Every structure is written in C-alpha cells, then in structure tokens.
Amino acid sequence: MNGSLYLFDNLGRIPDRYVLEADAALGLSGRKKRRAGKKLWRTVLIAAVIAALMGVTAYAMGLLGLRERIFPVEGTEKVVVVPNGLKGTKTYEGTGEWWIWQDEHRNDPGDYSLSFLQGNDQKRKTCQLYWALTPEAADKLYEIAETYDLELYSESVTADSMERLTALTGIQPFLTEGKVAFTGGYVFADGSFKAEGFLNMNQLSLDYVLSRFSTGALYPYGGVTRLQDYSERAYETAMGQTVNIVSFPNRMELWYLSADGETFVALQLRNLPGQASLERAGLKDRDALVEFAADRIDFAALCEKNDAVEQIVSTPRGAEDNREAAQRLEDFYNSPMFSAAREFQKFFTATFYGSSYTGVYGQESYEDIDAELARLAEQYGLRYATSKTTQDEHTVYDNGAEVWDREPESKILKTYCIPKDALYTGMIHYVAPSEYQRIWIYQTEEGQQIVCFTDGPEKISGVYLFYETEKSYVLVSLGWNDVAVIEETAERIDWTRFS
C-alpha cells in the first residue's frame, strides 16, 4: 500500500495527541504565515511527523523519497524531477508545469538579447536565468509563478571557497570527520545553492555535488528527462538524522529534509571509487561507502540560513533605476579624451588589422597614423604620446597615461588611468552607455563613488568600473559579471593611488 495515501486517507482517524505532537514538533501553530497556499504542505509535514511518532519513518514509508518528487509527463516515459517539492504541493505542481511547457516549446526561436524586456532589469535577468527567451515564455513563466505562488530568482552570487559559501548561505560546519575541498559554486537569494568539490575522508577522495533547495521557489535548472533505474531506502545516520539514499548506476545521492519542511539538502557522490579502493578503505561496497559518508555529515547544519545573498541582489542595478550613474558614464563617453579615442579606433580598424593601437606618435612607417593622431590632438586639445616604458605588467606613456595588465589572483583584466588631456588609443570597447543594461554606483568604505557597468552587447562590450578624479579617468576591466564580485573588487582597489 502507498504509505502516503494511507496516511492522508486516515489522517482524521489518527488520535488527536499524534496530530498535536506533530504540529508542535514542526512549530507550525502560531507561526506567522510565510506564504499563501501552505495548508496542504502543512498536512504533508504533519503526516510525515506522525509517521515518525508512530514508529515508522517518513522516508521508509515513501513520504519523502525520490518517488514523491517525480512529476510524470503524461503520455511518455519521461519525467520532471522536482528538487524542492513533494507530491501535493504547489512547488511540485508548478515546477512540473513549467518544465513540460519549456520542453514543448524547446524549438521556438529565442531572442537571446531579450530585447523585448529592455528597461526592466529585474524581469530581464529573471527570464535570462530561466531561459525564457520569447515574450510567450516570459508570460508563461510569470503566470506559473503567480498561479502556484512560487518565488522566481533573478541571479546568483558566485562562491569560490567554502569560507565564501558559508558567508553567503549561513551553513555551519557539517563534516565531523575529514576535510572538504571546494572547487566552485553559486547561491540564490533564498540561500539555495550548489557547490562542487571533493570530500577527503578515510583515504578516499569523493567527487561531490552538494545542493540546497528551498521549497516555495521555482528552481531554474532542470527539465524533462528519462530517469535512470534507481533504488532508494531510508537510513538513520550516526547523528540520528534520517536521510534517503538513492542509488543510480553511476552515482549515489543522499537527501535530507529539514524539520520545518522548508529546506531540501542533496549530496550527490559521483565517479565512485572502485571495489579495490573501497576495500583498502575498509568498506565492503558503495552502499557501505555512502553510509560511511552520511554518518560523518550533520545535515541539519547544512539547513542553517542567512540573508546575505538577498541583501546583495535586492539592490536595483538596472540603468533605468540609476539615472545619475548613467549620466556620469554618458559624460565620460562624450568627453574629449574618449571621443578622440573612439574616432581613432574607427579610423584604425578601417585601415589596419587589430582593434586598438598601443603604439606612440613618430614610429617609422606609420605616417598615416601620425597624421590622424595629430589631427585628433588638435581638434580635441589633447596630448599624444611620443614614447612609453613597460616594466612587468605596467606601461607608462610620456603623456601621463598608465596601463596595468591582468593582476594576479584577481578578476581584473586591465586597468587604465588616462589624464583628461591625454590622447590614448589602446582601449578596445567603445560601446555607448545606452547599450548597457546595468549601470549603478557603488560607494566604497572610503567614500569613493565607483560607477559599475555590465550587460552590454555580446562580444563587443565588457564589465567595467569607472572612477573620475580631478585630472584623470580610471577604467578597470573585469573578467566577471557577478555583481558581488564587481563590488568586492571595487572595494579592494586602492583608488587613492590614482589621485
């Protein structure tokens, strides 16, 4: 008999004390309502806790297993695996409906620039994340979110270390034995995250993917698929936490649901060690391996949360929301220095190979370039360079322009400091500010106001920080468009050196 159906069918016959104990265990009575449409989900949770109170684990009964997260695609053998919702919840229904709609429209031609959402940064970033690349797809995405009361993400923040992941998510130390090697990850506004790396324990290096999912949100990664054969079972860890072990031919997964039913944690172990390696570690087989790993993880610690990413991504960064920043960039674009540089690039790319000129006035056989430099210098009242020196990654021109190439251990690709009366021709992107979707001001702790801009036309724009002093313009080119990375880089730069 299906355990979940049995519990639902007989919930009214269960003694009141079990219902009250379950409700108290979940802390649901008297709680401020967080989201509409939670009544059915509350029933699911109470049923699960009742199962535990009656001596039968909810996992063993199938209430919280993988099969309760599989959304069938009618008329096919395909399914949608819902990472953050069980049957009977709005998260489950909305997620299934979205991915089936996406699959049915997978061949629709898309507008990758999302031009139909110009001027609405929040919606543009959201549709970009969910791959809703047509007006119809965007409408459907928001319709499903409204119908099922689901949160939509707009962007993620990068985590490049376990320390960074901890700061962004609020998770607590979760490994009671061994060490965690971290190779990368990202975090969404509600604390949902994905992290990859290796768990080093018992002389084994286990390739892992660690994920956390919050219910009540439409997770942006997934789709319609054919599910591999699998088996699942409940397991109680050494810490007394019950998890669901799911075995696939090429991987094993551990799933845990927080006591309040709000958070799913999934640990996927890939590229599992061979039998000889397992035996050397004193483990019989891969089932023993996954139990060994589970016994050394505090899954409840992985459910601890903060609002760090929500604080980061909630700031409006669209150009339409930051008129002052956009105007500063516009003034820079129309300055004599930048206007002359743009004119020179147009001349240079029409006549020569390459996108920029890093030479100086007076080079042999470059008379046509000299003539253009002289013309622009006279027209805009600027000084061209006649010599330059380079040491390490730092180039200095005799008209005062300075350029620093890629800085080690940072996201900085190149830094330009150009006097306002200098003619400099070595930059490559001269896209008008109106072409950038995101422009905003970040104020450093020292008080400098840095204009950040990104999300310009693909391949002909970049990610930049712009700072203006009394005598110079400073432009920093970055290799990352994560807003947290952009602002943290702006904070780490010593802007006073340009004064």
Beta strands, then each sheet from edge to edge (+ up, - down):
strand 1: 70-72
strand 2: 79-81
strand 3: 157-159
strand 4: 179-187
strand 5: 193-201
strand 6: 204-214
strand 7: 224-225
strand 8: 231-236
strand 9: 242-247
strand 10: 251-257
strand 11: 263-270
strand 12: 388-391
strand 13: 394-397
strand 14: 402-404
strand 15: 412-419
strand 16: 438-443
strand 17: 449-454
strand 18: 463-468
strand 19: 472-478
sheet 1: 1+ 2- 7+
sheet 2: 3+ 4- 5+ 6- 11+ 10- 9+ 8-
sheet 3: 12+ 13- 14+ 15- 19+ 18- 17+ 16-
end
